[in-house]
Amino acid sequence: MPYFVYKIAPDKKLELLDEYPGYREARDNVRDRRKELDENTEHTVRLIHAKHTEEAERLLTDKREPRPMGEE
C-alpha cells in the first residue's frame, strides 16, 4: 500500500501533494514540508497509509472517537 501526503485546510478541504511507495521517503517529505510552515500558516500536512486515495481521504475526514480516559 502506498503512502499519501495531503495538505489539509482549516475547512477540511484535502489536497493530495505526493504519493510514495515507501515510508521513509514519505516521512522525509512531510518533515520537509512542515519545516517550511510558519506560525501564520493555516493548513497542516499529514501522512496517511492507505490502499488508494479514496480510502486515504475517508480516513482523514472521518470523525474519530477520543480514547477513553486511562487508556494509552
Summary of the structure (lengths in Angstrom):
residues: 72
radius of gyration: 13.4
end to end distance: 27.0
largest distance: 36.6
contacts: 155
relative contact order: 0.25
helix: 32%
strand: 26%
